[in-house]
Amino acid sequence: MVTSMKKGLVADSNNIKLAMLGMVEGNGHPYSWSAIINGGYDKDKIAKCPYPAINDYLSKQPPETLGIPGVKVTHIWTDNPADAVDVAAASLIPNIVEEPEDVIGKVDAVIIATDIGSEHVGRCKPFVEAGIPIFVDKPLVDNTEDLRKFMEWVNSGKNIMSSSCMRYAKEFMPYQISTNEFGNLRYLSITTPKSWERYGIHALEAIYPILGGGFVSVRNTGSEERNIVHLKHGRGIDIIVVANKDMYGAFGVLTICGTAGHVCVSFRDTFYAFKKQLEEFITFLRTGIRSFPFEETCELMKMVIAGIISRNEGGREVRLEEIV
């Protein structure tokens, strides 16, 4: 009996060319992701980039940990053309393009490296229409209409992937494997700085692989600067996510409580999580097989959207079944 294998998405899996597209305020992924993929960077120029944390975690890595074999970021475009010049020099990208669409026909896949969900349909559309695989930075969307569009694209066979690096945080992986030591789970909490719209997904995607699907409702009783979000899971578990604008001292502090024990653990290794996230996209390109179903991304986006709706409606409990 012959079984068919899923075909990869690129012509040459040992020579994958990527374009890094877009750069918005507060997000330095084009610098870090390109350096991680390309296997090196200009130390002086990275040290001068606007995001000191990038130099901090890259400089701690032995040279041999950088790079993904058979893959290069060969093209860069940023919203501000001056940024593209800086990123290219710092992260060893040979080609700068004037428009994002200029990479069509020159690369095997694109990375949309921006984290404003409301912009992603527009940024992705030319590449969806050209049949080019896309990785989209988190969150994929922040509204129902755009979620419908991405669902339509993926259901029609378009190759789109999106995730938060927190799905791959090595500090949380033991609890993705098992939480049996804690008995029956009753409560989880996790914290993040910045906004619910842009960083809430980091918190949500950290806990999703631990609990699995089946979230029921979301209630955000906070404000745009201080989001206090209560989620209910179908397994009878309550989750509190706090997304506070300037709470940079508590990014990814996870607490898990059950009937027989508890644990508190903090996210530390940004480099590992980013590299693993990027490697998962490359595996998708090489095999055509997703490491997790797109339905998980859809459920996570419903949670993000429900948190926005709840806050805008005075803290109303919003059931996920209301979304899409």
N, C-alpha and C positions, 0 to 999 in steps of 0.2 A: 504493500500500500504506500503510495507516494503522498506526502503532505506538502502543501504549498507554503512557502515562506513569504512573510511580508517583505515587500521590496523597499529598499532605501529610497530616500528622497533626493539624493544627489548623484551626479554621474560618476564622480570619482571620490570615494569615501576617504581616500588617503591624501586628498588635495582639495580641502574645502575652503572656499573663499567667502568671507563674511563682510557685510557692510554694517557699520555702527552708525545709527541714524538718530539725530535729535539730542538736544541737551537743554534742560530747563533749570531755572534757579533752584538751588538746594539739592541738586542731584549730580554727582560726579561720576556716574557709572561709565561714561565713555572713556575716562582715564583708566579706571581700575579694571573694568572688564576687558578692555583691549590689552592692557599690560598682562593680565592673567592668561589670556588666550595666546598672545604673541610670544610669550616666554621671556619677556624682558622689557626694560624701559630705561629711559634716560634719567639717572638718579637726580641730577641737578634740576631738571625740568619738572619732574614729579614733585620734588621737594617744594617747588614754587607754585604748584597748582592750588586753586582756591579751597581745597578740601584737605586740611592737614591729616585727617584720619586715614586717608588713602596712603600717604607716605608712611604713616605709622605702621599700618599692618603689612604693607608690601615690603618695607625695609626689614621686617622681622623674618621674612621667608628665605630659606636657603635657595640659591639660584635654581637648583634642580626641581623645586616644587612648582616653578612657573612654567607655563606652556601647556597646550593641549596638542599632542602629536597629530600632524596631518591637517592642522587648522590654522588659518591666519585671518586676522582682520586686515583686509587690504584696502578698504575704502571708508572714508569718514565724511559725514555731513552734520553740521550743527545749525541750530536756529540763528545763532550769531556767528557769522563767518570767521570772526577772529578766534572764537573758541576752537574751531576745527584746526586752525594752524597750531594752536597750543597743544591740543590733544594729539595730533599727528606726530608732533616733535617729541612729546613726552612718552608716548606709548608705541612708537615705531610703526606708524601706519603710513604706507607709501603714497596713497592717493587721496586727495581732497576733491570733492565734487561740489559744483555750484548749486545743484538741486538734488533732492533725494532720489528722484526718478532716474537720475543719470547713472545709477548703479545697476539698473536693469540690464541684463545681458552680460554683466561683468562679474557678478557674484552668484554664489549658489543659494544663499539665504541672507536674510537681514535681521538685525536686532534693533527694535524700537526701544531706545534707552531712556525713555521719559516716563514719569510716574504721575501724570495728570490723566486720569481715566477718561475724562470727557473729550480728550483730543485723539484718542487711539483709533477710533473708526476712520477718521480723516487721514491720519498718518499711515494706516495700514492699507487703505483702499487701493492705491496704485499697485501694490505688491500682491494683494489678493487677486486682482484682475490679471496680473502678469503670471500668476501661478507660482510665485516664489514663496518658499516656506518662511515663516515669521516667528520670532520670539518677541513677546511684548512684555516690557517691565510691568511690575505690579503697580496698582491694581489694573486689571484689564479694562474695567469700566467703572463708572460711578453713577450710572442711571439705567433705567429699564430699557429704553429704546435702543441704546447701544448694545446692551446685553443681547437683545433679540437679534441684532444684526450679526454679532459674532457667532451666536448659535446657528443662525441661518448659514453663515459661511462654512463653519465646521461641519454641519450636517450635510452640506453639499460636497464635502470632500476636501475643503481647503485645509492646509497644514499650518495651523496656528497653535502656539503653545505660550502659556503665561504662568508665572509663579512668583512667589516671594522666596528669597533665599532662606527665610526662617523655616521653611519646610525641610531644609537640609542641615539645620543647626546640629552639630555633633553632640552638643550638650543635652539636647532633648531626645536624641535617638533611642536611648535605652527605654524610654517610656512609650515610644512608638511600638517597640517590640512587645512590652508587657507592663501592665500596672497592677498585676495580681497581688503584689506585696502590700498594696494599699487597701485591699478588700474591694468593696463596691464603691466606686467613685461618687462623690457627692458635690464637690466644688473645685473649680479651677479659677485662677486669676492670672493675668499677664498684663504687663505695662509696656508703653511705648511713648516716645516723644512725638512731636509734630501733630499733624491733623489726622482726624479719623478718615477723611477722604483719601489721603495719600499713604498714611502709615497704619491705619487700622488693619489693613490686610496682612501686615507683618505679624501682628498679634494673632489674628484669626488663623492664618496658615501655619503658625507654630503649633496651635492646639489641634487643628483638624486631623493630622495623622495619628494623634493620640486617641481622640474620641471617635473618629470616623464620622461618616455622614449621619444625618438625622436631626439636624438642628430645627427647632420648632418656631422660635420667635426671638425678636430683638427689641430691646427698649433702651433708648438713649436719653437719660435724664440730665445730661450736661449741656454744655454750650460749645460753640465752634472751637474755643481755645481749651476747654476742659470737658472732654467727652467721657462720661461715665456710662458704660454700656453693659446691660444685663442680658445675657443670652440664655435661652433654655434649650436643653438637648433632650431628645426623645427618650434617652436612657435615665431620665430623672436627675440630670446633672445641671447645676447652675454654674454659669461662667460670668466673671466680671472682667471686662477689658477697660483699662484706663488709657486714653490717648490725650496727653497733656502737652500743650504747645512747646514748653521749654524744659520738659522733664528729661533732659539728656543723660542724667545720671542713673536712669532706670530703664534702659532699652532692653526689653526681653527678659524681665524678671518673672519667672514662671513658678506658680505654687500649685501643687496637686494635693488634694485632700480626699481621703476615703474613710471607710468604716474601720480600717485596721492600721492606718498609717498615713504619713504625708511626706512631702519633700518640697524643698524650695531650691531652684537652680537658675543660674543666670547665663544668658547668651554671651559668649566671649570671642569666639574665633570667626571674625567676619570673613577672612580670606578663605577658610575651608568651606564655609557656606556658599560663598559666591562661586568658587571653582566647581563645587559639586553641582550647583544649579546650572552652570554653563555646560558642564560635561553631560548632564541629562539632556539638554537640547541637542548637543552633538550626537548623542546616541539615537535620539529621535530622527535626526537627519540621516544617519547611517543605516538604520534598521526600519524606519517607518513605524516603529512601535512606541507608543507613549508609555512613560514610566508610571503615570497615573491617568485615569480617565478625565476627559474634558468636563464631564458632569460634575466633578469635584470643584473645578474652577467656577462653574455656573452657580453651584450652591454657595461658594464663598462670596461671589459677587452679589448674590441676593442678600447675604448678610451685611455686606458693605452698604448696599442700597437701602436696606431696611433701617440701618443705623442712622442714615441721613434723613430718611422720611420721618422716623420717630422723633428725632431732635427737632425737625422743622414743625412737627405737629404737637409740640409741648410734652414730649416724653411718652407718647402713646405706644403701647405694646403692638408691634407690627409682626404679624405671622408671615413666615416665608412663603406660604402658599398664596399670599397676596401679590407677590412679585412674579411677573411674567405669567 
